[in-house]
Amino acid sequence: MDRSAIIHVPLGKVSFDNDKLLENMASLVDTIVKARPSAVKGQFIRTAYLATTMGPSIRLDVPRMTTMSV
């Protein structure tokens, strides 16, 4: 996490199939939610974007992401 509370994490490679990428994303979200400090109130993950290294980003549906299961 950087100073402005942004997490930069690679999820996979172009060679990964969709199921593997979704599994990696679910695992990442689960890890972030479990690491939530108890003092934090309200919504912990406000926005999420997915982007390639040099491409435009896509905004993700945070409520749907946080209900994903690994």
All heavy atoms as TSV, in Angstrom:
chain	resi	resn	atom	element	x	y	z
A	1	MET	N	N	0.851	-1.165	0.000
A	1	MET	CA	C	0.000	0.000	0.000
A	1	MET	C	C	0.902	1.235	0.000
A	1	MET	O	O	1.876	1.286	0.717
A	1	MET	CB	C	-0.892	-0.012	1.241
A	1	MET	CG	C	-1.878	1.115	1.246
A	1	MET	SD	S	-3.004	1.234	2.648
A	1	MET	CE	C	-3.406	-0.372	3.073
A	2	ASP	N	N	0.537	2.213	-0.821
A	2	ASP	CA	C	1.316	3.441	-0.824
A	2	ASP	C	C	0.719	4.444	0.178
A	2	ASP	O	O	-0.204	4.136	0.912
A	2	ASP	CB	C	1.423	4.032	-2.233
A	2	ASP	CG	C	0.100	4.438	-2.834
A	2	ASP	OD1	O	-0.900	4.515	-2.098
A	2	ASP	OD2	O	0.052	4.689	-4.043
A	3	ARG	N	N	1.262	5.656	0.219
A	3	ARG	CA	C	0.817	6.650	1.198
A	3	ARG	C	C	-0.635	7.067	1.062
A	3	ARG	O	O	-1.253	7.480	2.023
A	3	ARG	CB	C	1.695	7.898	1.101
A	3	ARG	CG	C	3.020	7.719	1.771
A	3	ARG	CD	C	3.643	9.047	2.008
A	3	ARG	NE	N	4.589	9.300	0.919
A	3	ARG	CZ	C	5.118	10.478	0.667
A	3	ARG	NH1	N	4.812	11.506	1.395
A	3	ARG	NH2	N	5.970	10.617	-0.315
A	4	SER	N	N	-1.185	6.970	-0.116
A	4	SER	CA	C	-2.582	7.376	-0.314
A	4	SER	C	C	-3.533	6.177	-0.241
A	4	SER	O	O	-4.644	6.231	-0.737
A	4	SER	CB	C	-2.737	8.106	-1.645
A	4	SER	OG	O	-2.304	7.288	-2.702
A	5	ALA	N	N	-3.092	5.094	0.395
A	5	ALA	CA	C	-3.892	3.883	0.635
A	5	ALA	C	C	-4.289	3.173	-0.657
A	5	ALA	O	O	-5.356	2.593	-0.747
A	5	ALA	CB	C	-5.106	4.200	1.478
A	6	ILE	N	N	-3.418	3.218	-1.646
A	6	ILE	CA	C	-3.657	2.505	-2.899
A	6	ILE	C	C	-2.791	1.254	-2.895
A	6	ILE	O	O	-1.604	1.298	-2.585
A	6	ILE	CB	C	-3.323	3.388	-4.117
A	6	ILE	CG1	C	-4.253	4.592	-4.151
A	6	ILE	CG2	C	-3.431	2.583	-5.406
A	6	ILE	CD1	C	-3.908	5.598	-5.231
A	7	ILE	N	N	-3.397	0.138	-3.257
A	7	ILE	CA	C	-2.673	-1.131	-3.306
A	7	ILE	C	C	-2.427	-1.478	-4.773
A	7	ILE	O	O	-3.365	-1.559	-5.558
A	7	ILE	CB	C	-3.478	-2.253	-2.624
A	7	ILE	CG1	C	-3.730	-1.893	-1.168
A	7	ILE	CG2	C	-2.747	-3.574	-2.750
A	7	ILE	CD1	C	-4.659	-2.842	-0.470
A	8	HIS	N	N	-1.176	-1.670	-5.132
A	8	HIS	CA	C	-0.797	-2.061	-6.489
A	8	HIS	C	C	-0.351	-3.518	-6.438
A	8	HIS	O	O	0.639	-3.834	-5.789
A	8	HIS	CB	C	0.350	-1.186	-7.006
A	8	HIS	CG	C	0.040	0.267	-7.019
A	8	HIS	ND1	N	-0.539	0.882	-8.098
A	8	HIS	CD2	C	0.213	1.230	-6.079
A	8	HIS	CE1	C	-0.705	2.169	-7.826
A	8	HIS	NE2	N	-0.261	2.401	-6.599
A	9	VAL	N	N	-1.109	-4.395	-7.088
A	9	VAL	CA	C	-0.835	-5.833	-7.015
A	9	VAL	C	C	-1.043	-6.471	-8.381
A	9	VAL	O	O	-2.078	-6.257	-9.008
A	9	VAL	CB	C	-1.786	-6.505	-6.001
A	9	VAL	CG1	C	-1.624	-8.000	-6.001
A	9	VAL	CG2	C	-1.583	-5.955	-4.616
A	10	PRO	N	N	-0.090	-7.272	-8.848
A	10	PRO	CA	C	-0.333	-8.033	-10.081
A	10	PRO	C	C	-1.256	-9.218	-9.777
A	10	PRO	O	O	-1.124	-9.867	-8.746
A	10	PRO	CB	C	1.052	-8.507	-10.500
A	10	PRO	CG	C	1.859	-8.511	-9.244
A	10	PRO	CD	C	1.269	-7.443	-8.362
A	11	LEU	N	N	-2.201	-9.477	-10.685
A	11	LEU	CA	C	-3.141	-10.595	-10.501
A	11	LEU	C	C	-2.802	-11.802	-11.364
A	11	LEU	O	O	-3.262	-12.896	-11.093
A	11	LEU	CB	C	-4.567	-10.160	-10.848
A	11	LEU	CG	C	-5.264	-9.288	-9.839
A	11	LEU	CD1	C	-6.638	-8.892	-10.345
A	11	LEU	CD2	C	-5.377	-9.988	-8.512
A	12	GLY	N	N	-2.073	-11.596	-12.412
A	12	GLY	CA	C	-1.762	-12.716	-13.287
A	12	GLY	C	C	-1.078	-12.247	-14.544
A	12	GLY	O	O	-0.621	-11.112	-14.639
A	13	LYS	N	N	-1.034	-13.143	-15.505
A	13	LYS	CA	C	-0.403	-12.872	-16.788
A	13	LYS	C	C	-1.415	-13.082	-17.898
A	13	LYS	O	O	-2.472	-13.658	-17.690
A	13	LYS	CB	C	0.781	-13.808	-16.998
A	13	LYS	CG	C	1.869	-13.638	-15.965
A	13	LYS	CD	C	3.008	-14.574	-16.246
A	13	LYS	CE	C	4.112	-14.350	-15.228
A	13	LYS	NZ	N	5.315	-15.108	-15.552
A	14	VAL	N	N	-1.085	-12.633	-19.073
A	14	VAL	CA	C	-1.956	-12.783	-20.232
A	14	VAL	C	C	-2.232	-14.260	-20.501
A	14	VAL	O	O	-3.320	-14.626	-20.933
A	14	VAL	CB	C	-1.320	-12.117	-21.473
A	14	VAL	CG1	C	-2.119	-12.395	-22.718
A	14	VAL	CG2	C	-1.192	-10.617	-21.255
A	15	SER	N	N	-1.295	-15.113	-20.183
A	15	SER	CA	C	-1.454	-16.545	-20.460
A	15	SER	C	C	-2.430	-17.241	-19.505
A	15	SER	O	O	-2.832	-18.371	-19.760
A	15	SER	CB	C	-0.095	-17.241	-20.381
A	15	SER	OG	O	0.461	-17.090	-19.095
A	16	PHE	N	N	-2.828	-16.592	-18.408
A	16	PHE	CA	C	-3.761	-17.192	-17.460
A	16	PHE	C	C	-5.161	-17.223	-18.052
A	16	PHE	O	O	-5.572	-16.297	-18.737
A	16	PHE	CB	C	-3.810	-16.402	-16.161
A	16	PHE	CG	C	-2.587	-16.529	-15.292
A	16	PHE	CD1	C	-1.434	-17.154	-15.727
A	16	PHE	CD2	C	-2.582	-16.000	-14.015
A	16	PHE	CE1	C	-0.321	-17.253	-14.922
A	16	PHE	CE2	C	-1.482	-16.098	-13.205
A	16	PHE	CZ	C	-0.344	-16.732	-13.651
A	17	ASP	N	N	-5.909	-18.281	-17.757
A	17	ASP	CA	C	-7.299	-18.330	-18.213
A	17	ASP	C	C	-8.180	-17.533	-17.241
A	17	ASP	O	O	-7.738	-17.119	-16.175
A	17	ASP	CB	C	-7.799	-19.768	-18.376
A	17	ASP	CG	C	-7.815	-20.554	-17.075
A	17	ASP	OD1	O	-7.424	-20.011	-16.034
A	17	ASP	OD2	O	-8.231	-21.726	-17.112
A	18	ASN	N	N	-9.420	-17.291	-17.637
A	18	ASN	CA	C	-10.334	-16.455	-16.850
A	18	ASN	C	C	-10.551	-16.989	-15.443
A	18	ASN	O	O	-10.597	-16.217	-14.478
A	18	ASN	CB	C	-11.677	-16.320	-17.563
A	18	ASN	CG	C	-11.574	-15.493	-18.817
A	18	ASN	OD1	O	-10.617	-14.770	-19.023
A	18	ASN	ND2	N	-12.570	-15.618	-19.675
A	19	ASP	N	N	-10.691	-18.305	-15.305
A	19	ASP	CA	C	-10.935	-18.883	-13.990
A	19	ASP	C	C	-9.771	-18.636	-13.037
A	19	ASP	O	O	-9.976	-18.335	-11.857
A	19	ASP	CB	C	-11.192	-20.393	-14.109
A	19	ASP	CG	C	-12.505	-20.692	-14.809
A	19	ASP	OD1	O	-13.423	-19.845	-14.755
A	19	ASP	OD2	O	-12.607	-21.776	-15.417
A	20	LYS	N	N	-8.569	-18.742	-13.527
A	20	LYS	CA	C	-7.379	-18.512	-12.699
A	20	LYS	C	C	-7.297	-17.043	-12.276
A	20	LYS	O	O	-6.979	-16.738	-11.122
A	20	LYS	CB	C	-6.114	-18.928	-13.453
A	20	LYS	CG	C	-4.859	-18.821	-12.641
A	20	LYS	CD	C	-4.856	-19.791	-11.488
A	20	LYS	CE	C	-3.541	-19.720	-10.745
A	20	LYS	NZ	N	-3.577	-20.438	-9.488
A	21	LEU	N	N	-7.600	-16.130	-13.186
A	21	LEU	CA	C	-7.580	-14.700	-12.842
A	21	LEU	C	C	-8.644	-14.369	-11.802
A	21	LEU	O	O	-8.393	-13.627	-10.852
A	21	LEU	CB	C	-7.778	-13.848	-14.094
A	21	LEU	CG	C	-6.612	-13.864	-15.085
A	21	LEU	CD1	C	-7.016	-13.157	-16.376
A	21	LEU	CD2	C	-5.381	-13.227	-14.489
A	22	LEU	N	N	-9.845	-14.930	-11.961
A	22	LEU	CA	C	-10.908	-14.700	-10.975
A	22	LEU	C	C	-10.547	-15.297	-9.621
A	22	LEU	O	O	-10.833	-14.700	-8.574
A	22	LEU	CB	C	-12.230	-15.276	-11.478
A	22	LEU	CG	C	-12.888	-14.499	-12.605
A	22	LEU	CD1	C	-14.104	-15.257	-13.133
A	22	LEU	CD2	C	-13.292	-13.117	-12.144
A	23	GLU	N	N	-9.924	-16.449	-9.623
A	23	GLU	CA	C	-9.476	-17.072	-8.376
A	23	GLU	C	C	-8.440	-16.189	-7.683
A	23	GLU	O	O	-8.491	-15.990	-6.464
A	23	GLU	CB	C	-8.889	-18.445	-8.667
A	23	GLU	CG	C	-8.393	-19.186	-7.457
A	23	GLU	CD	C	-7.763	-20.514	-7.823
A	23	GLU	OE1	O	-8.158	-21.124	-8.827
A	23	GLU	OE2	O	-6.851	-20.941	-7.083
A	24	ASN	N	N	-7.500	-15.653	-8.451
A	24	ASN	CA	C	-6.484	-14.758	-7.888
A	24	ASN	C	C	-7.110	-13.493	-7.324
A	24	ASN	O	O	-6.722	-13.018	-6.256
A	24	ASN	CB	C	-5.443	-14.404	-8.943
A	24	ASN	CG	C	-4.525	-15.558	-9.269
A	24	ASN	OD1	O	-4.548	-16.597	-8.620
A	24	ASN	ND2	N	-3.711	-15.385	-10.295
A	25	MET	N	N	-8.099	-12.933	-8.027
A	25	MET	CA	C	-8.760	-11.719	-7.555
A	25	MET	C	C	-9.541	-11.993	-6.272
A	25	MET	O	O	-9.487	-11.205	-5.326
A	25	MET	CB	C	-9.700	-11.138	-8.611
A	25	MET	CG	C	-10.345	-9.838	-8.154
A	25	MET	SD	S	-11.452	-9.120	-9.346
A	25	MET	CE	C	-10.340	-8.749	-10.654
A	26	ALA	N	N	-10.241	-13.113	-6.219
A	26	ALA	CA	C	-11.001	-13.470	-5.020
A	26	ALA	C	C	-10.070	-13.658	-3.830
A	26	ALA	O	O	-10.369	-13.215	-2.714
A	26	ALA	CB	C	-11.814	-14.731	-5.273
A	27	SER	N	N	-8.932	-14.275	-4.063
A	27	SER	CA	C	-7.951	-14.472	-3.005
A	27	SER	C	C	-7.391	-13.138	-2.511
A	27	SER	O	O	-7.228	-12.930	-1.306
A	27	SER	CB	C	-6.824	-15.366	-3.515
A	27	SER	OG	O	-5.857	-15.551	-2.533
A	28	LEU	N	N	-7.111	-12.230	-3.435
A	28	LEU	CA	C	-6.608	-10.908	-3.067
A	28	LEU	C	C	-7.628	-10.140	-2.234
A	28	LEU	O	O	-7.300	-9.592	-1.178
A	28	LEU	CB	C	-6.256	-10.103	-4.321
A	28	LEU	CG	C	-5.881	-8.635	-4.094
A	28	LEU	CD1	C	-4.605	-8.529	-3.281
A	28	LEU	CD2	C	-5.751	-7.914	-5.414
A	29	VAL	N	N	-8.872	-10.110	-2.687
A	29	VAL	CA	C	-9.923	-9.390	-1.953
A	29	VAL	C	C	-10.112	-10.005	-0.573
A	29	VAL	O	O	-10.231	-9.287	0.425
A	29	VAL	CB	C	-11.245	-9.385	-2.753
A	29	VAL	CG1	C	-12.387	-8.862	-1.914
A	29	VAL	CG2	C	-11.090	-8.559	-4.020
A	30	ASP	N	N	-10.101	-11.330	-0.483
A	30	ASP	CA	C	-10.251	-12.011	0.799
A	30	ASP	C	C	-9.121	-11.627	1.750
A	30	ASP	O	O	-9.353	-11.354	2.928
A	30	ASP	CB	C	-10.283	-13.521	0.568
A	30	ASP	CG	C	-10.584	-14.289	1.827
A	30	ASP	OD1	O	-11.553	-13.924	2.527
A	30	ASP	OD2	O	-9.862	-15.268	2.115
A	31	THR	N	N	-7.902	-11.574	1.245
A	31	THR	CA	C	-6.746	-11.196	2.067
A	31	THR	C	C	-6.854	-9.761	2.552
A	31	THR	O	O	-6.568	-9.471	3.722
A	31	THR	CB	C	-5.440	-11.389	1.262
A	31	THR	OG1	O	-5.359	-12.741	0.841
A	31	THR	CG2	C	-4.228	-11.025	2.078
A	32	ILE	N	N	-7.279	-8.855	1.687
A	32	ILE	CA	C	-7.421	-7.451	2.069
A	32	ILE	C	C	-8.507	-7.291	3.122
A	32	ILE	O	O	-8.330	-6.589	4.120
A	32	ILE	CB	C	-7.722	-6.578	0.835
A	32	ILE	CG1	C	-6.512	-6.535	-0.093
A	32	ILE	CG2	C	-8.131	-5.163	1.248
A	32	ILE	CD1	C	-6.775	-5.922	-1.441
A	33	VAL	N	N	-9.641	-7.954	2.942
A	33	VAL	CA	C	-10.743	-7.850	3.902
A	33	VAL	C	C	-10.333	-8.428	5.260
A	33	VAL	O	O	-10.656	-7.852	6.301
A	33	VAL	CB	C	-12.006	-8.555	3.353
A	33	VAL	CG1	C	-13.073	-8.693	4.411
A	33	VAL	CG2	C	-12.542	-7.790	2.151
A	34	LYS	N	N	-9.594	-9.531	5.267
A	34	LYS	CA	C	-9.139	-10.132	6.528
A	34	LYS	C	C	-8.121	-9.257	7.246
A	34	LYS	O	O	-8.010	-9.305	8.467
A	34	LYS	CB	C	-8.538	-11.509	6.269
A	34	LYS	CG	C	-9.565	-12.568	5.995
A	34	LYS	CD	C	-8.921	-13.909	5.773
A	34	LYS	CE	C	-9.970	-14.968	5.464
A	34	LYS	NZ	N	-9.350	-16.271	5.168
A	35	ALA	N	N	-7.358	-8.449	6.493
A	35	ALA	CA	C	-6.335	-7.590	7.083
A	35	ALA	C	C	-6.897	-6.257	7.561
A	35	ALA	O	O	-6.155	-5.414	8.057
A	35	ALA	CB	C	-5.219	-7.340	6.074
A	36	ARG	N	N	-8.201	-6.070	7.446
A	36	ARG	CA	C	-8.846	-4.819	7.851
A	36	ARG	C	C	-8.628	-4.566	9.344
A	36	ARG	O	O	-8.938	-5.419	10.179
A	36	ARG	CB	C	-10.334	-4.918	7.567
A	36	ARG	CG	C	-11.126	-3.752	8.036
A	36	ARG	CD	C	-12.606	-3.996	7.828
A	36	ARG	NE	N	-13.355	-2.847	8.260
A	36	ARG	CZ	C	-14.536	-2.525	7.794
A	36	ARG	NH1	N	-15.116	-3.275	6.892
A	36	ARG	NH2	N	-15.147	-1.455	8.226
A	37	PRO	N	N	-8.092	-3.402	9.688
A	37	PRO	CA	C	-7.921	-3.071	11.106
A	37	PRO	C	C	-9.282	-2.942	11.787
A	37	PRO	O	O	-10.248	-2.457	11.194
A	37	PRO	CB	C	-7.203	-1.713	11.081
A	37	PRO	CG	C	-6.648	-1.584	9.711
A	37	PRO	CD	C	-7.532	-2.372	8.813
A	38	SER	N	N	-9.364	-3.365	13.035
A	38	SER	CA	C	-10.640	-3.325	13.750
A	38	SER	C	C	-11.128	-1.903	14.001
A	38	SER	O	O	-12.324	-1.683	14.202
A	38	SER	CB	C	-10.527	-4.073	15.074
A	38	SER	OG	O	-9.519	-3.489	15.872
A	39	ALA	N	N	-10.232	-0.929	13.980
A	39	ALA	CA	C	-10.613	0.463	14.229
A	39	ALA	C	C	-11.281	1.129	13.019
A	39	ALA	O	O	-11.892	2.188	13.153
A	39	ALA	CB	C	-9.391	1.276	14.637
A	40	VAL	N	N	-11.184	0.515	11.858
A	40	VAL	CA	C	-11.751	1.103	10.648
A	40	VAL	C	C	-13.259	0.898	10.639
A	40	VAL	O	O	-13.748	-0.219	10.794
A	40	VAL	CB	C	-11.122	0.460	9.381
A	40	VAL	CG1	C	-11.817	0.953	8.128
A	40	VAL	CG2	C	-9.646	0.763	9.327
A	41	LYS	N	N	-13.981	1.976	10.472
A	41	LYS	CA	C	-15.439	1.921	10.420
A	41	LYS	C	C	-15.909	2.166	8.991
A	41	LYS	O	O	-15.246	2.826	8.206
A	41	LYS	CB	C	-16.056	2.991	11.335
A	41	LYS	CG	C	-15.611	2.913	12.774
A	41	LYS	CD	C	-16.129	1.663	13.443
A	41	LYS	CE	C	-15.705	1.642	14.896
A	41	LYS	NZ	N	-15.611	0.328	15.439
A	42	GLY	N	N	-17.067	1.646	8.641
A	42	GLY	CA	C	-17.640	1.883	7.324
A	42	GLY	C	C	-17.043	0.984	6.260
A	42	GLY	O	O	-16.471	-0.063	6.538
A	43	GLN	N	N	-17.190	1.419	5.030
A	43	GLN	CA	C	-16.743	0.637	3.882
A	43	GLN	C	C	-15.220	0.670	3.792
A	43	GLN	O	O	-14.613	1.728	3.701
A	43	GLN	CB	C	-17.368	1.195	2.607
A	43	GLN	CG	C	-17.117	0.367	1.389
A	43	GLN	CD	C	-17.822	0.929	0.162
A	43	GLN	OE1	O	-18.395	2.007	0.198
A	43	GLN	NE2	N	-17.774	0.181	-0.917
A	44	PHE	N	N	-14.596	-0.505	3.799
A	44	PHE	CA	C	-13.134	-0.590	3.782
A	44	PHE	C	C	-12.577	-0.431	2.377
A	44	PHE	O	O	-11.632	0.313	2.158
A	44	PHE	CB	C	-12.691	-1.922	4.382
A	44	PHE	CG	C	-11.207	-2.043	4.582
A	44	PHE	CD1	C	-10.505	-1.095	5.312
A	44	PHE	CD2	C	-10.518	-3.105	4.048
A	44	PHE	CE1	C	-9.145	-1.201	5.501
A	44	PHE	CE2	C	-9.155	-3.231	4.235
A	44	PHE	CZ	C	-8.472	-2.282	4.964
A	45	ILE	N	N	-13.148	-1.124	1.400
A	45	ILE	CA	C	-12.714	-0.998	0.005
A	45	ILE	C	C	-13.722	-0.097	-0.693
A	45	ILE	O	O	-14.885	-0.454	-0.849
A	45	ILE	CB	C	-12.654	-2.368	-0.699
A	45	ILE	CG1	C	-11.695	-3.298	0.040
A	45	ILE	CG2	C	-12.222	-2.195	-2.150
A	45	ILE	CD1	C	-11.678	-4.711	-0.501
A	46	ARG	N	N	-13.293	1.079	-1.067
A	46	ARG	CA	C	-14.215	2.046	-1.687
A	46	ARG	C	C	-14.328	1.866	-3.190
A	46	ARG	O	O	-15.409	1.856	-3.751
A	46	ARG	CB	C	-13.766	3.465	-1.371
A	46	ARG	CG	C	-13.876	3.794	0.089
A	46	ARG	CD	C	-13.537	5.226	0.341
A	46	ARG	NE	N	-13.491	5.466	1.776
A	46	ARG	CZ	C	-12.968	6.520	2.319
A	46	ARG	NH1	N	-12.423	7.455	1.548
A	46	ARG	NH2	N	-12.966	6.666	3.616
A	47	THR	N	N	-13.197	1.765	-3.860
A	47	THR	CA	C	-13.188	1.576	-5.313
A	47	THR	C	C	-12.102	0.585	-5.675
A	47	THR	O	O	-11.141	0.396	-4.934
A	47	THR	CB	C	-12.921	2.901	-6.075
A	47	THR	OG1	O	-11.661	3.432	-5.667
A	47	THR	CG2	C	-14.012	3.920	-5.845
A	48	ALA	N	N	-12.263	-0.035	-6.831
A	48	ALA	CA	C	-11.255	-0.969	-7.325
A	48	ALA	C	C	-11.227	-0.873	-8.848
A	48	ALA	O	O	-12.273	-0.754	-9.492
A	48	ALA	CB	C	-11.584	-2.385	-6.892
A	49	TYR	N	N	-10.032	-0.915	-9.385
A	49	TYR	CA	C	-9.829	-0.846	-10.826
A	49	TYR	C	C	-8.882	-1.957	-11.240
A	49	TYR	O	O	-7.989	-2.327	-10.498
A	49	TYR	CB	C	-9.222	0.503	-11.227
A	49	TYR	CG	C	-10.150	1.663	-11.023
A	49	TYR	CD1	C	-10.231	2.308	-9.797
A	49	TYR	CD2	C	-10.955	2.118	-12.055
A	49	TYR	CE1	C	-11.090	3.365	-9.607
A	49	TYR	CE2	C	-11.813	3.182	-11.870
A	49	TYR	CZ	C	-11.878	3.805	-10.648
A	49	TYR	OH	O	-12.741	4.851	-10.451
A	50	LEU	N	N	-9.073	-2.449	-12.435
A	50	LEU	CA	C	-8.209	-3.459	-13.008
A	50	LEU	C	C	-7.600	-2.872	-14.275
A	50	LEU	O	O	-8.316	-2.300	-15.095
A	50	LEU	CB	C	-9.018	-4.716	-13.341
A	50	LEU	CG	C	-8.263	-5.923	-13.855
A	50	LEU	CD1	C	-7.297	-6.436	-12.792
A	50	LEU	CD2	C	-9.237	-7.010	-14.243
A	51	ALA	N	N	-6.276	-2.990	-14.410
A	51	ALA	CA	C	-5.613	-2.406	-15.579
A	51	ALA	C	C	-4.454	-3.282	-16.019
A	51	ALA	O	O	-3.843	-3.981	-15.214
A	51	ALA	CB	C	-5.098	-1.005	-15.260
A	52	THR	N	N	-4.159	-3.219	-17.296
A	52	THR	CA	C	-2.949	-3.847	-17.801
A	52	THR	C	C	-1.781	-2.932	-17.471
A	52	THR	O	O	-1.971	-1.812	-16.992
A	52	THR	CB	C	-3.041	-4.067	-19.317
A	52	THR	OG1	O	-3.167	-2.792	-19.951
A	52	THR	CG2	C	-4.210	-4.946	-19.683
A	53	THR	N	N	-0.576	-3.369	-17.743
A	53	THR	CA	C	0.601	-2.572	-17.407
A	53	THR	C	C	0.570	-1.200	-18.091
A	53	THR	O	O	0.819	-0.188	-17.459
A	53	THR	CB	C	1.882	-3.320	-17.814
A	53	THR	OG1	O	1.882	-4.578	-17.147
A	53	THR	CG2	C	3.114	-2.540	-17.427
A	54	MET	N	N	0.242	-1.170	-19.364
A	54	MET	CA	C	0.268	0.090	-20.097
A	54	MET	C	C	-1.084	0.388	-20.754
A	54	MET	O	O	-1.152	1.027	-21.791
A	54	MET	CB	C	1.349	0.041	-21.181
A	54	MET	CG	C	2.746	-0.123	-20.658
A	54	MET	SD	S	3.308	1.268	-19.675
A	54	MET	CE	C	3.511	2.502	-20.927
A	55	GLY	N	N	-2.163	-0.064	-20.165
A	55	GLY	CA	C	-3.469	0.127	-20.776
A	55	GLY	C	C	-4.430	0.882	-19.874
A	55	GLY	O	O	-4.100	1.216	-18.738
A	56	PRO	N	N	-5.605	1.134	-20.386
A	56	PRO	CA	C	-6.618	1.829	-19.580
A	56	PRO	C	C	-7.173	0.903	-18.491
A	56	PRO	O	O	-7.072	-0.318	-18.585
A	56	PRO	CB	C	-7.695	2.174	-20.598
A	56	PRO	CG	C	-7.557	1.143	-21.656
A	56	PRO	CD	C	-6.086	0.818	-21.714
A	57	SER	N	N	-7.741	1.502	-17.466
A	57	SER	CA	C	-8.280	0.707	-16.370
A	57	SER	C	C	-9.777	0.469	-16.544
A	57	SER	O	O	-10.455	1.166	-17.289
A	57	SER	CB	C	-8.028	1.413	-15.040
A	57	SER	OG	O	-8.713	2.645	-15.004
A	58	ILE	N	N	-10.272	-0.529	-15.829
A	58	ILE	CA	C	-11.694	-0.862	-15.814
A	58	ILE	C	C	-12.137	-0.822	-14.362
A	58	ILE	O	O	-11.526	-1.453	-13.499
A	58	ILE	CB	C	-11.930	-2.280	-16.373
A	58	ILE	CG1	C	-11.442	-2.383	-17.809
A	58	ILE	CG2	C	-13.391	-2.672	-16.251
A	58	ILE	CD1	C	-11.403	-3.788	-18.332
A	59	ARG	N	N	-13.197	-0.068	-14.081
A	59	ARG	CA	C	-13.706	0.014	-12.715
A	59	ARG	C	C	-14.461	-1.273	-12.382
A	59	ARG	O	O	-15.264	-1.761	-13.166
A	59	ARG	CB	C	-14.635	1.211	-12.549
A	59	ARG	CG	C	-15.046	1.405	-11.114
A	59	ARG	CD	C	-15.816	2.665	-10.911
A	59	ARG	NE	N	-16.098	2.806	-9.504
A	59	ARG	CZ	C	-16.313	3.949	-8.913
A	59	ARG	NH1	N	-16.298	5.062	-9.598
A	59	ARG	NH2	N	-16.564	3.988	-7.623
A	60	LEU	N	N	-14.200	-1.806	-11.195
A	60	LEU	CA	C	-14.824	-3.049	-10.758
A	60	LEU	C	C	-15.971	-2.759	-9.790
A	60	LEU	O	O	-15.976	-1.743	-9.106
A	60	LEU	CB	C	-13.788	-3.942	-10.077
A	60	LEU	CG	C	-12.577	-4.317	-10.932
A	60	LEU	CD1	C	-11.574	-5.097	-10.102
A	60	LEU	CD2	C	-13.001	-5.106	-12.143
A	61	ASP	N	N	-16.913	-3.675	-9.717
A	61	ASP	CA	C	-18.056	-3.576	-8.820
A	61	ASP	C	C	-17.622	-4.070	-7.436
A	61	ASP	O	O	-17.534	-5.273	-7.201
A	61	ASP	CB	C	-19.199	-4.416	-9.385
A	61	ASP	CG	C	-20.472	-4.313	-8.584
A	61	ASP	OD1	O	-20.526	-3.501	-7.638
A	61	ASP	OD2	O	-21.420	-5.047	-8.915
A	62	VAL	N	N	-17.363	-3.142	-6.513
A	62	VAL	CA	C	-16.819	-3.491	-5.198
A	62	VAL	C	C	-17.762	-4.388	-4.392
A	62	VAL	O	O	-17.314	-5.395	-3.845
A	62	VAL	CB	C	-16.425	-2.224	-4.397
A	62	VAL	CG1	C	-16.032	-2.571	-2.978
A	62	VAL	CG2	C	-15.291	-1.504	-5.103
A	63	PRO	N	N	-19.064	-4.094	-4.274
A	63	PRO	CA	C	-19.925	-5.000	-3.503
A	63	PRO	C	C	-19.916	-6.431	-4.050
A	63	PRO	O	O	-19.908	-7.395	-3.294
A	63	PRO	CB	C	-21.311	-4.384	-3.631
A	63	PRO	CG	C	-21.065	-2.944	-3.899
A	63	PRO	CD	C	-19.797	-2.916	-4.710
A	64	ARG	N	N	-19.880	-6.573	-5.346
A	64	ARG	CA	C	-19.837	-7.906	-5.941
A	64	ARG	C	C	-18.499	-8.581	-5.678
A	64	ARG	O	O	-18.432	-9.780	-5.429
A	64	ARG	CB	C	-20.101	-7.815	-7.435
A	64	ARG	CG	C	-20.229	-9.150	-8.079
A	64	ARG	CD	C	-20.726	-9.016	-9.485
A	64	ARG	NE	N	-20.797	-10.332	-10.094
A	64	ARG	CZ	C	-20.842	-10.556	-11.377
A	64	ARG	NH1	N	-20.853	-9.547	-12.206
A	64	ARG	NH2	N	-20.893	-11.757	-11.847
A	65	MET	N	N	-17.425	-7.804	-5.701
A	65	MET	CA	C	-16.093	-8.345	-5.445
A	65	MET	C	C	-15.970	-8.869	-4.017
A	65	MET	O	O	-15.371	-9.908	-3.789
A	65	MET	CB	C	-15.017	-7.273	-5.621
A	65	MET	CG	C	-14.504	-7.104	-6.986
A	65	MET	SD	S	-13.208	-5.866	-7.101
A	65	MET	CE	C	-12.594	-5.658	-5.470
A	66	THR	N	N	-16.516	-8.129	-3.066
A	66	THR	CA	C	-16.364	-8.505	-1.660
A	66	THR	C	C	-17.218	-9.709	-1.286
A	66	THR	O	O	-17.025	-10.284	-0.234
A	66	THR	CB	C	-16.666	-7.334	-0.726
A	66	THR	OG1	O	-17.982	-6.829	-1.012
A	66	THR	CG2	C	-15.654	-6.226	-0.893
A	67	THR	N	N	-18.151	-10.104	-2.153
A	67	THR	CA	C	-18.960	-11.290	-1.879
A	67	THR	C	C	-18.468	-12.499	-2.653
A	67	THR	O	O	-19.065	-13.562	-2.559
A	67	THR	CB	C	-20.447	-11.047	-2.223
A	67	THR	OG1	O	-20.549	-10.704	-3.599
A	67	THR	CG2	C	-21.023	-9.957	-1.356
A	68	MET	N	N	-17.371	-12.345	-3.405
A	68	MET	CA	C	-16.796	-13.469	-4.147
A	68	MET	C	C	-16.232	-14.478	-3.154
A	68	MET	O	O	-15.728	-14.115	-2.107
A	68	MET	CB	C	-15.656	-12.996	-5.060
A	68	MET	CG	C	-16.104	-12.152	-6.218
A	68	MET	SD	S	-14.746	-11.423	-7.143
A	68	MET	CE	C	-13.836	-12.834	-7.675
A	69	SER	N	N	-16.328	-15.736	-3.481
A	69	SER	CA	C	-15.733	-16.761	-2.615
A	69	SER	C	C	-14.574	-17.422	-3.340
A	69	SER	O	O	-14.581	-17.572	-4.537
A	69	SER	CB	C	-16.774	-17.790	-2.222
A	69	SER	OG	O	-17.255	-18.439	-3.380
A	70	VAL	N	N	-13.593	-17.822	-2.559
A	70	VAL	CA	C	-12.392	-18.450	-3.111
A	70	VAL	C	C	-12.669	-19.905	-3.382
A	70	VAL	O	O	-13.355	-20.574	-2.728
A	70	VAL	CB	C	-11.201	-18.286	-2.156
A	70	VAL	CG1	C	-9.983	-18.983	-2.689
A	70	VAL	CG2	C	-10.930	-16.840	-1.913
